[in-house]
């Protein structure tokens, strides 16, 4: 759980951060009359949503956080982790976190004055924070496995994130309001930074990932980073709506005799998609037929729910090429 929290925190800082679960109406009393706030972040790849982070608000406090993951065979997003924060005078002091398969743990937030200094996770150690003279966090340390994130600031923005495995530089050239500012304000009482939204992320070897934003007023509605689209939705109903979750089916195809050839086209696809399967014979072999008697090659199949298997049969053009192999009856060719 600790590694997931560190990854989540790093990802939120990096990324700027129908689904009926991404409902902007809050069941704990918070709504747009309390001010516009982030209600849902959805990650989408190849048009399919695969993970979502939901925030429920009670006025200015986060009352519940839900992590959802996509289950392909049911075509639905399902809750996998939930957290219920607790507060003292508006300051988050802890959270009860459970992953649907455990009884959960109580995470505590420890402060020095108004600065969050440590997050303690039972049986998994602590996450410790170090600040600069301006009160901005500059290091996040894991006690159990010595993981460290170093944050370099340029005025109000994080310009570099450094880990033990390397670093990335963040560049900014936009004026979008970062919806994560309200979330960070729940955790860091002294948070007064108007953290912007990075326009590109550059690795040490020069690889650059451009972040393209689609506006929802002054707030980002959607961002594109490489092959991933990030959808933002807000408590006033604004933002961009992610694509509907779809049911996936799996096509599994193979050759009856591995030495006769190979089959291309297997994989996971949305139900109803038409997929082309191609039987590719090795030298000295020819395609004969599929296990259902169909002799088309290539052939087009329609993806259905669950797993569907297709087997290609090949025949030898010259038995001498297969000396030492077995024939169709199990006898060795000599």
PAGU-527905 format. One record per residue (C-alpha): residue number from 1; residue in three letters; x, y, z. Coordinates in steps of 0.1 Angstrom, whole numbers. Example, Ala and Ser with C-alpha at 12.3 -4.5 7.8 and 13.67 -1.06 7.14 Angstrom:
residues 2
k | r | x | y | z
1 | ala | 123 | -45 | 78
2 | ser | 137 | -11 | 71
***
This chain:
residues 334
k | r | x | y | z
1 | unk | 0 | 0 | 0
2 | unk | 29 | 23 | 8
3 | unk | 44 | 20 | -27
4 | unk | 10 | 27 | -42
5 | unk | 7 | 58 | -22
6 | unk | 41 | 71 | -33
7 | unk | 33 | 63 | -69
8 | unk | 0 | 80 | -66
9 | unk | 15 | 111 | -51
10 | unk | 42 | 112 | -77
11 | unk | 17 | 107 | -105
12 | unk | -5 | 135 | -93
13 | unk | 24 | 159 | -92
14 | unk | 35 | 148 | -126
15 | unk | 3 | 147 | -145
16 | unk | -15 | 178 | -132
17 | unk | -39 | 162 | -118
18 | unk | -208 | 67 | -194
19 | unk | -188 | 64 | -160
20 | unk | -218 | 66 | -138
21 | unk | -193 | 63 | -110
22 | unk | -179 | 97 | -119
23 | unk | -210 | 115 | -107
24 | unk | -202 | 151 | -99
25 | unk | -230 | 152 | -72
26 | unk | -215 | 143 | -38
27 | unk | -233 | 121 | -14
28 | unk | -217 | 139 | 15
29 | unk | -231 | 173 | 11
30 | unk | -204 | 189 | -12
31 | unk | -215 | 204 | -45
32 | unk | -207 | 232 | -68
33 | unk | -223 | 257 | -43
34 | unk | -191 | 250 | -22
35 | unk | -169 | 260 | -51
36 | unk | -158 | 240 | -82
37 | unk | -136 | 211 | -72
38 | unk | -121 | 180 | -90
39 | unk | -144 | 150 | -87
40 | unk | -129 | 124 | -111
41 | unk | -97 | 116 | -130
42 | unk | -100 | 89 | -156
43 | unk | -72 | 73 | -175
44 | unk | -80 | 61 | -210
45 | unk | -58 | 42 | -234
46 | unk | -68 | 32 | -270
47 | unk | -102 | 45 | -263
48 | unk | -108 | 22 | -233
49 | unk | -109 | 36 | -197
50 | unk | -88 | 15 | -174
51 | unk | -85 | 34 | -141
52 | unk | -102 | 62 | -123
53 | unk | -97 | 82 | -92
54 | unk | -129 | 96 | -76
55 | unk | -130 | 124 | -50
56 | unk | -161 | 131 | -28
57 | unk | -163 | 164 | -10
58 | unk | -179 | 177 | 22
59 | unk | -176 | 215 | 16
60 | unk | -138 | 221 | 16
61 | unk | -128 | 186 | 29
62 | unk | -124 | 154 | 10
63 | unk | -148 | 129 | 25
64 | unk | -140 | 99 | 4
65 | unk | -115 | 88 | -22
66 | unk | -122 | 58 | -44
67 | unk | -98 | 40 | -68
68 | unk | -115 | 21 | -96
69 | unk | -100 | -4 | -121
70 | unk | -115 | -17 | -154
71 | unk | -126 | -53 | -155
72 | unk | -126 | -63 | -191
73 | unk | -148 | -93 | -191
74 | unk | -176 | -75 | -173
75 | unk | -171 | -42 | -191
76 | unk | -174 | -22 | -159
77 | unk | -153 | -1 | -135
78 | unk | -151 | -17 | -101
79 | unk | -139 | -2 | -68
80 | unk | -106 | -16 | -57
81 | unk | -94 | 8 | -30
82 | unk | -113 | 33 | -8
83 | unk | -101 | 58 | 17
84 | unk | -121 | 78 | 42
85 | unk | -101 | 108 | 56
86 | unk | -105 | 123 | 91
87 | unk | -100 | 159 | 100
88 | unk | -92 | 181 | 130
89 | unk | -101 | 218 | 125
90 | unk | -100 | 214 | 88
91 | unk | -66 | 196 | 88
92 | unk | -65 | 160 | 75
93 | unk | -52 | 139 | 104
94 | unk | -56 | 104 | 90
95 | unk | -75 | 81 | 67
96 | unk | -90 | 46 | 69
97 | unk | -79 | 27 | 38
98 | unk | -91 | -7 | 26
99 | unk | -87 | -26 | -7
100 | unk | -120 | -46 | -7
101 | unk | -102 | -78 | 3
102 | unk | -89 | -67 | 37
103 | unk | -102 | -52 | 69
104 | unk | -82 | -20 | 62
105 | unk | -57 | 1 | 81
106 | unk | -58 | 35 | 98
107 | unk | -31 | 58 | 83
108 | unk | -21 | 87 | 105
109 | unk | -8 | 121 | 94
110 | unk | 16 | 137 | 118
111 | unk | 24 | 174 | 118
112 | unk | 49 | 199 | 131
113 | unk | 30 | 231 | 134
114 | unk | 12 | 234 | 101
115 | unk | 36 | 212 | 82
116 | unk | 28 | 176 | 74
117 | unk | 59 | 158 | 84
118 | unk | 50 | 121 | 83
119 | unk | 24 | 96 | 71
120 | unk | 25 | 65 | 92
121 | unk | 12 | 32 | 77
122 | unk | 8 | 3 | 101
123 | unk | 31 | -26 | 94
124 | unk | 46 | -8 | 64
125 | unk | 66 | 21 | 78
126 | unk | 64 | 58 | 72
127 | unk | 65 | 84 | 45
128 | unk | 84 | 115 | 56
129 | unk | 84 | 150 | 42
130 | unk | 112 | 176 | 41
131 | unk | 106 | 213 | 34
132 | unk | 126 | 242 | 21
133 | unk | 126 | 276 | 38
134 | unk | 95 | 287 | 19
135 | unk | 75 | 258 | 32
136 | unk | 74 | 238 | 0
137 | unk | 80 | 200 | 2
138 | unk | 114 | 191 | -14
139 | unk | 118 | 155 | -4
140 | unk | 95 | 125 | 2
141 | unk | 111 | 95 | 18
142 | unk | 99 | 60 | 24
143 | unk | 113 | 45 | 56
144 | unk | 110 | 8 | 46
145 | unk | 128 | 6 | 13
146 | unk | 146 | 40 | 12
147 | unk | 127 | 53 | -18
148 | unk | 131 | 90 | -22
149 | unk | 114 | 116 | -44
150 | unk | 132 | 150 | -46
151 | unk | 112 | 180 | -58
152 | unk | 128 | 210 | -73
153 | unk | 108 | 242 | -75
154 | unk | 108 | 271 | -99
155 | unk | 87 | 298 | -81
156 | unk | 52 | 281 | -78
157 | unk | 58 | 251 | -101
158 | unk | 77 | 219 | -97
159 | unk | 105 | 220 | -123
160 | unk | 121 | 186 | -116
161 | unk | 112 | 153 | -99
162 | unk | 142 | 132 | -91
163 | unk | 142 | 96 | -79
164 | unk | 170 | 71 | -73
165 | unk | 165 | 58 | -109
166 | unk | 167 | 92 | -126
167 | unk | 147 | 124 | -130
168 | unk | 123 | 142 | -153
169 | unk | 121 | 179 | -160
170 | unk | 87 | 196 | -162
171 | unk | 81 | 226 | -185
172 | unk | 52 | 250 | -183
173 | unk | 37 | 274 | -209
174 | unk | 0 | 275 | -201
175 | unk | -23 | 292 | -177
176 | unk | -46 | 264 | -167
177 | unk | -56 | 262 | -131
178 | unk | -44 | 229 | -116
179 | unk | -74 | 211 | -101
180 | unk | -51 | 193 | -77
181 | unk | -44 | 225 | -57
182 | unk | -76 | 220 | -37
183 | unk | -67 | 184 | -30
184 | unk | -32 | 193 | -18
185 | unk | -46 | 220 | 4
186 | unk | -65 | 192 | 23
187 | unk | -32 | 175 | 31
188 | unk | -8 | 204 | 34
189 | unk | -24 | 232 | 55
190 | unk | 2 | 257 | 43
191 | unk | -3 | 250 | 7
192 | unk | -6 | 283 | -11
193 | unk | 10 | 274 | -44
194 | unk | -10 | 278 | -75
195 | unk | 7 | 248 | -91
196 | unk | 4 | 250 | -128
197 | unk | -1 | 222 | -154
198 | unk | 31 | 210 | -171
199 | unk | 31 | 213 | -209
200 | unk | 59 | 188 | -214
201 | unk | 79 | 162 | -195
202 | unk | 115 | 156 | -205
203 | unk | 137 | 127 | -194
204 | unk | 175 | 130 | -189
205 | unk | 182 | 113 | -223
206 | unk | 162 | 140 | -241
207 | unk | 130 | 121 | -246
208 | unk | 101 | 145 | -245
209 | unk | 64 | 138 | -238
210 | unk | 42 | 167 | -247
211 | unk | 11 | 172 | -226
212 | unk | -18 | 185 | -247
213 | unk | -47 | 201 | -228
214 | unk | -83 | 206 | -239
215 | unk | -99 | 234 | -220
216 | unk | -129 | 234 | -198
217 | unk | -128 | 271 | -192
218 | unk | -97 | 279 | -171
219 | unk | -96 | 243 | -159
220 | unk | -83 | 214 | -180
221 | unk | -110 | 191 | -193
222 | unk | -87 | 165 | -208
223 | unk | -49 | 160 | -212
224 | unk | -31 | 137 | -236
225 | unk | 3 | 123 | -225
226 | unk | 18 | 99 | -251
227 | unk | -8 | 71 | -256
228 | unk | -28 | 80 | -225
229 | unk | -58 | 104 | -223
230 | unk | -66 | 119 | -189
231 | unk | -101 | 131 | -184
232 | unk | -110 | 156 | -156
233 | unk | -145 | 161 | -143
234 | unk | -157 | 186 | -117
235 | unk | -183 | 190 | -91
236 | unk | -202 | 216 | -112
237 | unk | -207 | 191 | -140
238 | unk | -180 | 206 | -162
239 | unk | -150 | 188 | -177
240 | unk | -147 | 162 | -204
241 | unk | -167 | 129 | -203
242 | unk | -146 | 98 | -208
243 | unk | -157 | 71 | -232
244 | unk | -180 | 44 | -220
245 | unk | -164 | 13 | -205
246 | unk | -167 | -17 | -229
247 | unk | -168 | -54 | -225
248 | unk | -137 | -71 | -239
249 | unk | -133 | -106 | -254
250 | unk | -101 | -126 | -259
251 | unk | -92 | -143 | -292
252 | unk | -67 | -171 | -286
253 | unk | -52 | -186 | -318
254 | unk | -24 | -211 | -324
255 | unk | -12 | -238 | -347
256 | unk | -21 | -275 | -341
257 | unk | 15 | -285 | -349
258 | unk | 40 | -258 | -337
259 | unk | 64 | -268 | -365
260 | unk | 39 | -263 | -392
261 | unk | 33 | -226 | -389
262 | unk | 21 | -197 | -367
263 | unk | -11 | -178 | -363
264 | unk | -14 | -140 | -361
265 | unk | -42 | -119 | -347
266 | unk | -49 | -131 | -312
267 | unk | -54 | -106 | -283
268 | unk | -80 | -87 | -264
269 | unk | -106 | -67 | -283
270 | unk | -140 | -50 | -276
271 | unk | -169 | -74 | -280
272 | unk | -184 | -70 | -315
273 | unk | -151 | -60 | -331
274 | unk | -141 | -78 | -363
275 | unk | -106 | -93 | -362
276 | unk | -85 | -107 | -390
277 | unk | -67 | -140 | -382
278 | unk | -38 | -151 | -405
279 | unk | -23 | -186 | -406
280 | unk | 14 | -183 | -416
281 | unk | 29 | -217 | -427
282 | unk | 66 | -223 | -422
283 | unk | 88 | -233 | -452
284 | unk | 77 | -267 | -465
285 | unk | 42 | -265 | -451
286 | unk | 8 | -252 | -464
287 | unk | -23 | -240 | -445
288 | unk | -51 | -267 | -446
289 | unk | -80 | -255 | -425
290 | unk | -92 | -242 | -391
291 | unk | -106 | -265 | -364
292 | unk | -142 | -256 | -374
293 | unk | -136 | -266 | -411
294 | unk | -133 | -231 | -423
295 | unk | -105 | -228 | -450
296 | unk | -104 | -191 | -454
297 | unk | -69 | -176 | -448
298 | unk | -69 | -149 | -437
299 | unk | -103 | -152 | -420
300 | unk | -124 | -125 | -403
301 | unk | -140 | -134 | -369
302 | unk | -163 | -114 | -346
303 | unk | -152 | -110 | -310
304 | unk | -176 | -124 | -284
305 | unk | -176 | -123 | -246
306 | unk | -151 | -145 | -228
307 | unk | -124 | -164 | -246
308 | unk | -126 | -180 | -281
309 | unk | -100 | -204 | -294
310 | unk | -90 | -208 | -331
311 | unk | -66 | -236 | -342
312 | unk | -49 | -237 | -376
313 | unk | -39 | -270 | -392
314 | unk | -10 | -272 | -416
315 | unk | 1 | -300 | -440
316 | unk | 35 | -309 | -452
317 | unk | 45 | -303 | -488
318 | unk | 74 | -328 | -487
319 | unk | 76 | -353 | -459
320 | unk | 114 | -355 | -463
321 | unk | 116 | -319 | -450
322 | unk | 101 | -331 | -417
323 | unk | 124 | -361 | -411
324 | unk | 125 | -369 | -375
325 | unk | 91 | -353 | -369
326 | unk | 59 | -372 | -361
327 | unk | 31 | -378 | -386
328 | unk | -6 | -371 | -380
329 | unk | -9 | -405 | -363
330 | unk | 20 | -400 | -340
331 | unk | 45 | -421 | -359
332 | unk | 80 | -408 | -366
333 | unk | 88 | -398 | -402
334 | unk | 119 | -416 | -414
***
